[in-house]
């Protein structure tokens, strides 16, 4: 599934290749993997050697050793040092995983993104150094992902273009995500675009990605959310910025048409039975 | 050297009162040995039930887009499986082993509170029955973690969730009553001369297990009570729409849930620390370090709960703190592994079945420990959390960790409980089937997780090699189950036809081997003065010395000029 890695290595590593943060997690993972392999070979090797070398044989006498303080302090400190080194390496990698990068010049030209008033004001959303990103709100609900794009026309975020299940994003553009839930806890995860983050009702969770080239990235809800959990899939399609703009315009048009149809239907219904009697049109 | 006349291991004269017989005597018993047997049999039955659920899960996942079970039944299966294995098998099985062996190992007549002891067994059984009764109505389907709001009344209206809550309450009460009993027994009823530094390492582990239960269980009891009142009595502890917090459940659950992991594995560590020296014919390496690391793990276990919550919205400072505390807990765990390997080093290792299961445990637990380090690095966890990598990890530490040690304990102590030996041939067959089956089932699950398959999904698309990997895992699970079945057969056969064991078939180190097999109702007629953490070895050596020079039947491998036992 990880197309950018040689198959043998991909076997042992998480998926990556869709976004810089996923790539950074992958390289941090590999550092841990190399350390782990050395420890694995050393410890299992010592165990295997002891079992083979010291199996009961005729005339063998067990040495009556009760401990060795120096040795014991040695391996305690040794284990601590290895873990300390891993912690330092994690800190070194952390900002490149957590902090969004700037969009590339060939990415979507995010001109007046402040015309958008997001559905959920997110002051703690991390922004790239330029301060500009495509801000998408992800709403998890049983059993579909909803994506709300900037561009609200009314207050409270109403009138913003949205889509379900498939998120379309421009390439080379930094996308920051505000992950929320409408019902139970879900977990947003598209492996090649970075780590997963829970959508907890009442909370905001944030992450980002930046896709370098056009492609389709698949993921699904990662936290049990009910009977339809396995079917709660997420697809991210990265397209060139011009194509993205065309898609967004079409999406807006479709939503406007649907709204107009609904308004017409409501008006017709109101005329038929009298608006006062329609409780929940 | 002490001046009293050392008793001879084979004591035959016992109290004149005959042992009560019949069903009623089991129901009314307060004998710690009988209660221990009831614990072990009951929990093993639940282990089989949980195992059948696991096999059904693996059958469903054996093929991509399989339609063997419905999503509803699948969710019920993994909820029942996880809950059963944790609350109705591993934790109470450890309590059962402790019930039987703790008083014997410290030279006590019974537990400190025998009737309370019976109560804890009956509470456990009640919990299990309440939980499994839900099979006839609506089994719970929110997972053994029962995250809110999914486990709330709006999303889980069925009574199964309530059955789950009562299971937690009843088994929790059972465990806390038992834990207090163990603690009181260890603190007050040790044989003369058994100072803290001479406590068998299994007893150290049970002491720590008890303290962990006493601290952790009230938290989950509070949490499930809040869930119950949220569900039925109009409170809003976990309801974000009314000022509650859905994250609060995760904090409370894991504040209990992480220590629970150590509640499950520490007694197993104790079993291994008892068995390795016996079959390596060598003292445990670094008694103090092993006892101290047990206590250190227990303490640190209370500081790491949020590593189950790395993907929730929590502050970065907490992410970093919890990563470091999780790293820190790897140190005492590593110390134990090194000490066990050093115990085998320069020994004369006899590959009897209990030793095989201990060594199997060590080799699997090393893998589980290492995969735990991946999960502690929180950015890496963002990719691995809630995938089959985590499923593999928990099974390496809990199945490879706790369950393999339970099987080691069964093979090691069966002769003491029944007076008969288990078949070595069947035992070894069982071990190899379980070991190979385990690796086939769970090693590949790391890769399944890395390939992007989340846990708790009832179906998956045939992407990449997922179909092949899942099929390997399913086949492995049936090999593993065959291994378990062989042990069941072994036990059933040996109850009647096993070779007579005698009081001390393994030439072991601890006091339970001083009495006959099975032990009489009063356990011991005399309890020797304890002069080290290996009282039986001391006794065997004294007998050797008294029969001067002739290579005695017991402890023949003790060389002349061996290290003097500290008095």
Interface residues (C-beta under 8 A of the other chain):
Chain A: X1 X11 X12 X13 X14 X15 X22 X24 X25 X28 X29 X32 X33 X36 X39 X40 X43 X44 X46 X47 X50 X51 X54 X55 X56 X57 X60 X61 X62 X63 X64 X65 X66 X67 X68 X71 X72 X75 X76 X79 X80 X83 X84 X86 X87 X90 X91 X93 X94 X97 X98 X142 X183 X184 X185 X187 X189 X191 X194 X195 X196 X197 X198 X200 X201 X202 X203 X204 X205 X206 X218 X219 X220 X221 X222 X223 X224 X225 X226 X227 X228 X229 X230
Chain B: X71 X72 X75 X141 X142 X143 X147 X148 X149 X150 X155 X240 X241 X245 X246 X247 X280 X281 X282 X283 X284 X285 X286 X287 X288 X289 X311 X312 X313 X316 X320 X323 X324 X327 X328 X330 X331 X334 X335 X337 X338 X339 X341 X342 X344 X345 X346 X347 X348 X349 X350 X351 X359 X362 X363 X366 X367 X370 X371 X373 X374 X377 X378 X379 X380 X381 X382 X383 X384 X385 X386 X387 X447 X450 X451 X452 X454 X455 X456 X457 X458 X459 X460 X463 X464 X557 X558 X559 X562 X563
